[in-house]
Amino acid sequence: MSDDRAQLADFLRTRRAALQPEDVGMPRGPRRRTDGLRREEVAALAGLSVDYYSRMEQSRGPHPSEQMLVALARGLRLSLDERDYLLRLGGYPVPRRIMRGDHVDAGIMRILDRLADTPAMVVGSAGEILYQTGLAITLFGDETRFSGLERSVVYRWFTAPDSRTVYPDDDHEQRARDFVADLRTAYVRDGRPSPAADVADALTESSAEFRTLWAEHRVEHKHSQYKRLVHPEVGVMEVYCQSLFDIDQSQGLLVFTATPGSESAEKLRLLGVLSGHVV
């Protein structure tokens, strides 16, 4: 593995200096004396310890893993090209574009920074949840904690019955059809090898329900925005799911809202209060 620790450290320092607190949804505060983010702020955004990140900026400490560099790329709101550059500085090969879809675009991250009090998430081509706002975690659970095929909500839908409890029983058939249609669209677009193909192959072997739906060749990508969600503390909520699709990276930004003044809007607000993410 060939890397350039000095250049990697310098790149991290310049990217940190180029970001302002407002760029990542943080308050500036009255005592900030210099522009740019502090090291502890970057560490928090990337989920690293302050000591570990500080040593990276000083070209010290152990060699950073690929996963750590990917987390830093997201925390520093790097573009896809900048993310690839960071990986190369760390001595890691850059995968093909359809295989690097776990990087959330900097523009999408800036939108998410302003949706701290709204359920929102970024989903990959095979149904991998790549990022969630705090209220989305409260509503759906932490969907980013999975690994392997289980990263895909489509895979879990057909292999882990507990994953369906967020939707009322009456809606399960329609949700299953929508999930399969989205997966087939990604499968045809990305081809082989791709995460969508891996999920489709695994489910074809393991799930008779999936095989039946897959054989229908349903490819409608536009689904109803209206959804019903179930949460154990507040019950059933009627929400609208607005989606933005990033063609370049095959990712979708999903934002869940309720009609202002409705019972569901009050339930979302209550859920935000209970979780500390006031709506």
C-alpha positions in Angstrom: 0.0 0.0 0.0 1.5 3.3 -1.1 0.3 6.4 0.6 1.4 10.0 1.1 0.8 10.9 4.8 2.2 14.4 4.5 0.0 15.3 1.5 -3.0 13.6 3.1 -2.5 15.7 6.3 -2.2 18.9 4.3 -5.3 18.1 2.3 -7.3 17.5 5.5 -6.1 20.8 7.0 -7.0 22.8 3.8 -10.5 21.2 3.6 -11.1 21.9 7.3 -10.1 25.5 6.9 -12.3 26.0 3.9 -15.5 24.9 5.8 -17.5 27.3 7.9 -19.7 26.2 10.8 -22.8 27.3 8.9 -21.8 25.0 6.0 -22.4 21.9 8.2 -25.3 23.2 10.3 -23.3 24.2 13.3 -23.6 27.5 15.2 -20.7 29.9 14.9 -20.7 31.0 18.5 -19.4 34.3 19.8 -15.9 33.1 20.8 -14.7 31.7 17.5 -11.5 33.5 16.6 -10.5 31.9 13.3 -12.3 30.9 10.2 -12.9 27.3 9.4 -13.9 24.3 11.5 -12.1 23.2 14.6 -10.5 19.8 14.7 -13.0 18.6 17.3 -15.9 19.6 15.0 -14.5 17.6 12.1 -13.9 14.6 14.4 -17.6 14.8 15.5 -18.9 15.0 12.0 -16.8 12.0 10.9 -17.5 10.0 14.1 -13.8 9.9 15.1 -12.0 10.7 18.3 -10.4 14.2 18.4 -7.0 12.7 19.3 -7.1 10.3 16.3 -8.1 13.0 13.9 -5.5 15.4 15.3 -2.8 12.8 14.7 -3.9 12.4 11.1 -3.5 16.1 10.5 0.0 15.9 12.0 1.0 12.9 9.9 1.2 10.7 13.0 -0.5 7.7 14.3 -1.6 4.5 12.6 -2.5 4.3 8.9 -6.2 5.4 8.5 -8.5 2.7 7.2 -10.5 3.2 4.0 -13.7 3.4 6.1 -12.2 6.2 8.2 -11.3 8.2 5.0 -14.8 7.7 3.6 -16.3 9.0 6.9 -13.9 12.0 6.8 -14.9 12.7 3.2 -18.6 12.8 4.2 -17.8 14.9 7.3 -15.8 17.4 5.3 -18.5 17.6 2.7 -16.1 16.6 -0.1 -17.1 16.3 -3.7 -16.9 12.8 -5.3 -13.6 13.8 -7.0 -12.2 15.1 -3.7 -13.3 11.9 -2.0 -11.4 9.8 -4.6 -8.4 12.1 -4.2 -8.4 11.5 -0.5 -8.6 7.7 -1.0 -5.7 7.8 -3.4 -3.6 9.8 -0.9 -4.4 7.1 1.7 -3.1 4.5 -0.7 -6.5 3.0 -1.6 -7.8 2.2 -5.1 -10.8 4.1 -6.3 -13.6 1.7 -7.4 -15.8 2.1 -10.4 -18.5 4.9 -10.1 -21.4 2.5 -9.6 -19.4 0.8 -6.8 -18.7 4.0 -4.9 -22.2 5.1 -4.5 -21.9 5.2 -0.7 -20.5 8.7 -0.9 -23.2 11.3 -0.2 -22.7 14.3 -2.4 -21.6 17.5 -0.7 -24.7 19.4 -2.0 -27.0 16.7 -0.6 -25.2 16.9 2.8 -25.7 20.7 2.8 -29.4 20.2 2.4 -29.5 17.6 5.2 -27.6 20.0 7.5 -30.7 22.2 7.2 -33.2 19.4 7.9 -32.1 18.6 11.4 -35.7 18.8 12.6 -37.2 16.8 9.7 -37.1 13.0 9.0 -34.9 12.7 6.0 -32.5 10.1 4.6 -30.2 9.3 1.7 -30.8 5.9 0.0 -28.4 4.1 -2.4 -29.3 2.2 -5.6 -29.8 -1.1 -3.9 -31.8 0.4 -1.0 -28.8 1.1 1.3 -29.5 3.8 3.8 -26.4 6.0 3.7 -27.4 8.8 6.0 -30.3 9.7 8.3 -31.2 12.8 10.2 -31.8 12.4 13.9 -35.5 12.4 13.6 -35.3 9.8 10.8 -33.4 7.6 13.2 -36.1 8.0 15.8 -38.8 7.2 13.3 -37.2 4.2 11.5 -34.3 3.2 13.8 -30.7 3.4 12.8 -30.7 2.0 9.3 -27.0 2.7 8.7 -25.8 0.2 11.2 -26.1 -2.9 8.9 -23.3 -4.5 6.8 -23.2 -6.7 3.8 -26.4 -7.5 2.0 -28.4 -6.4 5.1 -27.5 -2.8 4.3 -30.3 -3.0 1.7 -33.8 -2.3 3.1 -35.1 -4.4 0.1 -33.0 -7.4 1.3 -34.2 -7.0 4.9 -37.8 -6.6 3.8 -37.8 -10.1 2.4 -35.5 -11.8 4.9 -36.2 -10.1 8.3 -40.0 -9.8 9.0 -39.3 -7.3 11.9 -38.2 -4.7 9.3 -41.8 -4.4 8.1 -43.3 -3.2 11.4 -42.7 0.5 10.4 -45.6 0.1 7.9 -49.2 -1.0 8.7 -49.9 -4.6 7.7 -52.4 -3.5 5.1 -49.7 -1.7 3.2 -47.1 -4.5 3.1 -48.1 -5.8 -0.3 -47.8 -2.4 -2.0 -44.5 -1.6 -0.2 -43.1 -5.0 -1.4 -44.0 -4.2 -5.0 -42.5 -0.7 -4.8 -39.3 -2.1 -3.3 -38.9 -4.7 -6.1 -39.7 -2.2 -8.8 -37.0 0.2 -7.5 -34.5 -2.7 -7.3 -35.2 -3.8 -10.9 -34.7 -0.3 -12.2 -31.3 -0.1 -10.5 -30.4 -3.6 -11.7 -31.1 -2.7 -15.3 -29.3 0.7 -15.0 -26.2 -0.5 -13.2 -25.8 -4.0 -14.7 -23.3 -6.5 -13.3 -21.4 -6.3 -11.0 -23.4 -3.9 -8.9 -25.0 -3.8 -5.4 -28.5 -4.1 -7.0 -27.5 -7.3 -8.8 -26.0 -8.8 -5.6 -29.3 -8.2 -3.7 -31.4 -9.5 -6.6 -29.4 -12.7 -6.9 -29.4 -13.3 -3.1 -33.2 -12.8 -2.9 -33.9 -14.9 -5.9 -32.3 -17.8 -4.1 -33.8 -17.2 -0.6 -37.3 -15.7 -1.1 -40.2 -17.2 -2.9 -42.2 -13.9 -2.4 -39.4 -11.9 -4.1 -39.2 -14.4 -7.0 -42.9 -13.9 -7.7 -42.7 -10.1 -7.7 -39.3 -10.1 -9.6 -40.9 -12.1 -12.4 -43.5 -9.4 -13.0 -40.8 -7.1 -14.4 -42.5 -4.1 -12.9 -40.3 -1.0 -13.4 -42.4 2.0 -12.6 -40.1 4.3 -10.6 -42.7 6.8 -9.6 -44.7 5.7 -6.6 -47.3 7.4 -4.5 -45.9 10.1 -2.2 -48.5 9.2 0.4 -47.3 6.7 3.1 -48.5 5.5 6.4 -45.8 4.9 9.1 -46.1 3.3 12.5 -44.1 4.2 15.6 -44.6 2.4 18.9 -44.8 5.7 20.9 -47.2 7.8 18.7 -49.0 5.3 16.6 -49.9 5.6 12.9 -48.8 8.7 10.9 -49.8 9.8 7.4 -46.9 11.4 5.7 -45.7 12.5 2.3 -42.3 11.3 1.0 -40.7 13.8 -1.3 -37.7 12.5 -3.2 -34.8 14.1 -5.1 -32.7 11.8 -7.3 -28.9 12.3 -7.9 -28.4 10.7 -11.3 -24.6 10.9 -11.2 -24.4 8.8 -8.0 -27.7 6.8 -8.2 -28.9 8.1 -4.8 -32.2 9.4 -3.6 -32.8 12.0 -0.9 -36.1 11.2 0.9 -37.8 13.8 3.0 -40.9 12.9 5.1 -43.5 15.6 5.9 -47.0 15.8 7.2 -49.8 18.2 6.3 -49.5 21.3 8.6 -52.1 21.3 11.4 -53.0 17.6 10.9 -52.9 15.0 13.6 -49.9 13.4 11.9 -48.0 16.7 12.0 -48.7 16.9 15.7 -47.4 13.3 16.1 -44.2 14.1 14.2 -43.8 17.2 16.5 -44.3 15.1 19.6 -41.8 12.5 18.3 -39.3 15.3 17.8 -39.8 16.5 21.3 -39.5 13.0 22.8 -36.3 12.4 20.8 -34.8 15.9 21.3 -35.3 16.8 17.6 -38.1 19.4 17.9 -40.2 19.7 14.8 
